[in-house]
Amino acid sequence: MATDSGTIAVAQAAQQIALQMLEERGRGAVLVGVARVDTALEHLLQAVMMPAPAKGDGLFLPDRPLGSLGAKVALARRLGLIDATVERALNALRKLRNAFAHSAESASLSDPVHSSRLAEVYVLARATPLWVPLETVLSAQPPTAHGPLDQALRDYILLITILVAFLEATAQQLKPIQPPVVMGFGGITALNP
């Protein structure tokens, strides 16, 4: 983070996300969590794009070029907005979401197939300065109506929280890209002579 106030803002936003995620369990937790990441990634991409010409930005609708999480991840990486480790984490979440969404059986984050998919991502997330304070906040929460928070769900909530907080904080620091030239029917125009 660029400033201490920026770090504090990210930590406060992260804490709010983590507490909201406590109400979810099982399939709902995975789907809601990845939806939060998807929205944050969309905000990141929109931060570097020129404003949409119309009120609604159809570019991000489900049947449009950037309607899928995979397309958003690929574009964010190609634009240099996320590094390779975040790209891997986002793709792991995308695959996890797809597995949970298309499974007819009850799926659990503690199932070996799912926990192994996230193992590397958790190692990376634990190295961030937000993991321990957020873990402390989650541990201090009383059990919800769903019962106590198991470790697999706790780790997942922490991962989602950290990704969303950092994606949103990054988006807030960006401005639309201003290319040095623009092509038109009259030729190429230099924007910043």
C-alpha contacts under 8 A as a table, 3 or more apart, distances in Angstrom:
res1	aa1	res2	aa2	distance
1	M	4	D	7.44
1	M	6	G	6.17
1	M	7	T	5.76
2	A	6	G	6.51
2	A	7	T	7.73
3	T	6	G	4.98
3	T	7	T	6.33
4	D	7	T	4.99
4	D	8	I	6.19
5	S	8	I	5.00
5	S	9	A	6.13
6	G	9	A	5.11
6	G	10	V	6.24
6	G	169	A	7.86
7	T	10	V	5.17
7	T	11	A	6.15
8	I	11	A	5.04
8	I	12	Q	6.13
9	A	12	Q	5.15
9	A	13	A	6.14
10	V	13	A	5.17
10	V	14	A	5.96
10	V	165	A	5.67
10	V	166	F	6.87
10	V	169	A	6.34
11	A	14	A	5.00
11	A	15	Q	6.13
11	A	130	L	6.67
11	A	165	A	7.60
12	Q	15	Q	5.15
12	Q	16	Q	6.39
13	A	16	Q	5.20
13	A	17	I	6.33
13	A	165	A	6.17
14	A	17	I	5.14
14	A	18	A	6.14
14	A	134	L	7.62
14	A	161	T	5.34
14	A	162	I	6.30
14	A	164	V	7.51
14	A	165	A	5.24
15	Q	18	A	5.11
15	Q	19	L	6.22
15	Q	134	L	6.32
15	Q	137	V	7.45
15	Q	161	T	7.60
16	Q	19	L	5.29
16	Q	20	Q	6.28
17	I	20	Q	5.16
17	I	21	M	6.20
17	I	161	T	5.71
18	A	21	M	5.14
18	A	22	L	6.54
18	A	134	L	7.50
18	A	138	L	7.36
18	A	157	I	6.08
18	A	158	L	6.63
18	A	161	T	5.59
19	L	22	L	5.32
19	L	23	E	7.81
19	L	138	L	7.27
20	Q	23	E	6.22
21	M	24	E	5.61
21	M	29	A	7.05
21	M	33	G	7.39
21	M	157	I	6.36
22	L	25	R	7.76
22	L	144	T	7.68
22	L	149	L	7.94
22	L	157	I	7.59
23	E	144	T	7.14
23	E	146	H	7.80
24	E	28	G	5.77
24	E	29	A	4.60
24	E	32	V	7.82
25	R	28	G	5.63
25	R	29	A	4.79
25	R	30	V	7.91
25	R	146	H	7.58
25	R	153	L	7.56
26	G	29	A	5.43
26	G	30	V	6.72
26	G	107	A	6.89
26	G	108	S	5.91
26	G	109	L	7.27
27	R	30	V	5.29
27	R	31	L	6.20
27	R	100	F	6.06
27	R	101	A	7.48
27	R	106	S	7.79
27	R	107	A	6.67
27	R	108	S	7.41
28	G	31	L	5.19
28	G	32	V	5.84
29	A	32	V	5.31
29	A	33	G	5.76
30	V	33	G	5.16
30	V	34	V	6.13
30	V	96	L	7.66
30	V	97	R	6.12
30	V	100	F	7.30
31	L	34	V	5.41
31	L	35	A	6.08
31	L	97	R	5.96
31	L	100	F	7.68
31	L	101	A	7.39
32	V	35	A	5.02
32	V	36	R	6.23
33	G	36	R	5.16
33	G	37	V	6.46
33	G	157	I	7.45
33	G	160	I	5.94
34	V	37	V	4.95
34	V	38	D	6.02
34	V	93	L	6.56
34	V	94	R	7.15
34	V	97	R	6.68
34	V	160	I	7.33
35	A	38	D	4.94
35	A	39	T	6.19
36	R	39	T	5.24
36	R	40	A	6.26
36	R	160	I	7.75
36	R	164	V	6.80
37	V	40	A	5.08
37	V	41	L	6.09
37	V	160	I	6.75
37	V	163	L	6.77
37	V	164	V	5.37
38	D	41	L	5.13
38	D	42	E	6.20
38	D	69	L	6.01
39	T	42	E	5.02
39	T	43	H	6.31
40	A	43	H	5.05
40	A	44	L	6.28
40	A	164	V	5.76
40	A	167	L	5.81
40	A	168	E	5.67
41	L	44	L	4.95
41	L	45	L	6.35
41	L	72	K	6.90
41	L	73	V	7.54
41	L	76	A	7.89
41	L	164	V	7.97
41	L	167	L	6.28
41	L	168	E	7.76
42	E	45	L	5.17
42	E	46	Q	6.11
42	E	60	F	7.67
42	E	72	K	6.94
43	H	46	Q	5.01
43	H	47	A	6.08
43	H	168	E	7.00
43	H	171	A	6.32
44	L	47	A	5.20
44	L	48	V	7.12
44	L	76	A	7.97
44	L	81	L	7.88
44	L	167	L	6.34
44	L	168	E	6.66
44	L	170	T	6.93
44	L	171	A	4.43
45	L	48	V	5.67
45	L	49	M	6.54
45	L	72	K	7.65
45	L	76	A	6.58
45	L	171	A	7.67
46	Q	49	M	5.04
46	Q	50	M	7.65
46	Q	51	P	7.69
46	Q	176	P	7.91
47	A	171	A	5.55
47	A	172	Q	7.37
47	A	174	L	5.78
47	A	175	K	5.75
47	A	176	P	5.83
48	V	174	L	6.26
48	V	175	K	5.34
48	V	176	P	3.76
48	V	177	I	5.23
49	M	175	K	7.93
49	M	176	P	4.80
49	M	177	I	6.17
50	M	176	P	5.50
50	M	177	I	7.20
52	A	55	K	6.99
52	A	56	G	7.27
52	A	57	D	5.57
53	P	57	D	7.91
54	A	57	D	6.68
57	D	60	F	6.47
57	D	61	L	7.76
58	G	61	L	5.26
58	G	64	R	6.97
59	L	64	R	5.57
59	L	65	P	6.22
59	L	66	L	5.81
59	L	67	G	6.99
60	F	64	R	6.07
60	F	65	P	6.97
60	F	66	L	4.77
60	F	67	G	4.46
60	F	68	S	7.84
61	L	64	R	5.29
61	L	66	L	7.12
61	L	67	G	4.81
62	P	66	L	7.55
62	P	67	G	4.01
62	P	68	S	6.28
63	D	67	G	5.88
64	R	67	G	5.12
65	P	68	S	7.64
65	P	71	A	7.22
66	L	69	L	7.58
66	L	71	A	5.46
66	L	72	K	5.73
67	G	71	A	7.16
67	G	72	K	7.61
68	S	71	A	5.36
68	S	72	K	6.47
69	L	72	K	5.11
69	L	73	V	6.13
69	L	94	R	6.88
70	G	73	V	5.14
70	G	74	A	6.17
70	G	91	N	6.99
70	G	94	R	7.17
71	A	74	A	5.14
71	A	75	L	6.14
72	K	75	L	5.22
72	K	76	A	6.02
73	V	76	A	5.19
73	V	77	R	6.20
73	V	87	E	6.34
73	V	90	L	6.90
73	V	91	N	7.42
74	A	77	R	5.26
74	A	78	R	6.17
74	A	87	E	7.71
75	L	78	R	5.02
75	L	79	L	6.04
76	A	79	L	5.21
76	A	80	G	6.27
76	A	81	L	5.17
76	A	82	I	5.98
77	R	80	G	5.01
77	R	81	L	5.84
77	R	82	I	5.21
77	R	83	D	6.41
77	R	84	A	7.24
77	R	87	E	6.63
78	R	81	L	7.67
79	L	82	I	7.99
80	G	83	D	6.75
82	I	86	V	6.01
82	I	87	E	6.59
83	D	86	V	5.49
83	D	87	E	6.27
84	A	87	E	4.94
84	A	88	R	6.21
85	T	88	R	5.14
85	T	89	A	6.25
85	T	124	L	7.83
86	V	89	A	4.92
86	V	90	L	6.04
87	E	90	L	5.18
87	E	91	N	6.13
88	R	91	N	5.14
88	R	92	A	6.08
88	R	121	V	7.70
89	A	92	A	5.09
89	A	93	L	6.28
89	A	118	L	7.81
89	A	121	V	5.47
90	L	93	L	5.07
90	L	94	R	6.14
91	N	94	R	4.88
91	N	95	K	6.22
92	A	95	K	5.20
92	A	96	L	6.13
92	A	117	R	6.43
92	A	118	L	6.65
92	A	121	V	7.94
93	L	96	L	4.90
93	L	97	R	6.01
93	L	118	L	7.80
94	R	97	R	5.15
94	R	98	N	6.23
95	K	98	N	5.07
95	K	99	A	6.15
96	L	99	A	5.10
96	L	100	F	6.23
96	L	114	H	6.78
96	L	117	R	7.66
97	R	100	F	5.17
97	R	101	A	5.93
98	N	101	A	5.06
98	N	102	H	5.99
99	A	102	H	5.44
99	A	103	S	5.94
100	F	103	S	5.33
100	F	107	A	6.30
103	S	106	S	7.29
103	S	107	A	7.21
107	A	111	D	7.30
108	S	111	D	5.39
108	S	114	H	7.57
109	L	114	H	5.65
109	L	115	S	5.99
109	L	152	A	5.75
109	L	153	L	6.57
109	L	156	Y	7.95
110	S	114	H	6.68
110	S	115	S	5.56
110	S	152	A	5.48
110	S	153	L	7.98
111	D	114	H	5.47
111	D	115	S	6.02
112	P	115	S	5.07
112	P	116	S	5.77
113	V	116	S	5.51
113	V	117	R	6.41
114	H	117	R	5.09
114	H	118	L	6.58
115	S	118	L	5.28
115	S	119	A	6.00
115	S	152	A	7.63
116	S	119	A	5.05
116	S	120	E	7.86
117	R	120	E	7.44
118	L	121	V	5.15
118	L	122	Y	6.11
119	A	122	Y	5.26
119	A	123	V	6.53
120	E	123	V	5.20
120	E	124	L	6.59
121	V	124	L	5.22
121	V	125	A	6.19
122	Y	125	A	4.96
122	Y	126	R	5.94
122	Y	155	D	7.30
122	Y	159	L	6.88
123	V	126	R	5.31
123	V	127	A	6.72
124	L	127	A	5.44
124	L	128	T	7.28
125	A	128	T	5.53
125	A	131	W	6.86
125	A	159	L	6.19
125	A	162	I	7.33
126	R	129	P	7.94
126	R	131	W	5.39
126	R	132	V	7.60
127	A	131	W	7.26
128	T	131	W	5.89
129	P	132	V	6.99
129	P	133	P	7.82
130	L	133	P	5.71
130	L	134	L	6.02
130	L	162	I	6.83
131	W	134	L	5.36
131	W	135	E	5.93
131	W	158	L	6.65
131	W	162	I	7.48
132	V	135	E	4.99
132	V	136	T	6.18
133	P	136	T	5.08
133	P	137	V	6.36
134	L	137	V	4.96
134	L	138	L	6.19
134	L	158	L	6.88
135	E	138	L	5.15
135	E	139	S	6.06
135	E	154	R	7.86
135	E	158	L	7.06
136	T	139	S	5.10
136	T	140	A	6.24
137	V	140	A	5.26
137	V	141	Q	6.69
138	L	141	Q	5.38
138	L	154	R	7.54
142	P	148	P	7.79
143	P	146	H	7.38
143	P	147	G	5.25
143	P	148	P	4.66
143	P	149	L	6.90
144	T	147	G	5.29
144	T	148	P	6.67
149	L	153	L	6.65
149	L	154	R	6.27
150	D	153	L	5.58
150	D	154	R	6.13
151	Q	154	R	4.91
151	Q	155	D	6.04
152	A	155	D	5.31
152	A	156	Y	6.23
153	L	156	Y	4.97
153	L	157	I	6.07
154	R	157	I	5.16
154	R	158	L	6.22
155	D	158	L	5.07
155	D	159	L	6.16
156	Y	159	L	5.07
156	Y	160	I	6.20
157	I	160	I	5.22
157	I	161	T	5.96
158	L	161	T	5.06
158	L	162	I	6.10
159	L	162	I	5.28
159	L	163	L	6.19
160	I	163	L	5.23
160	I	164	V	6.03
161	T	164	V	5.32
161	T	165	A	5.99
162	I	165	A	5.19
162	I	166	F	6.10
163	L	166	F	5.35
163	L	167	L	5.98
164	V	167	L	5.15
164	V	168	E	5.99
165	A	168	E	5.32
165	A	169	A	6.02
166	F	169	A	5.00
166	F	170	T	5.97
167	L	170	T	5.19
167	L	171	A	6.18
168	E	171	A	5.03
168	E	172	Q	6.30
169	A	172	Q	5.21
169	A	173	Q	6.70
170	T	173	Q	5.29
170	T	174	L	6.64
171	A	174	L	5.35
179	P	182	V	6.93
179	P	191	L	7.32
180	P	190	A	5.89
180	P	191	L	5.34
180	P	192	N	5.72
181	V	188	I	6.41
181	V	189	T	5.37
181	V	190	A	4.32
181	V	191	L	5.36
181	V	192	N	7.59
182	V	188	I	5.63
182	V	189	T	5.25
182	V	190	A	6.56
182	V	191	L	7.06
183	M	186	G	7.86
183	M	187	G	5.76
183	M	188	I	4.43
183	M	189	T	6.29
184	G	187	G	5.20
184	G	188	I	6.11
184	G	189	T	7.44
190	A	193	P	5.89
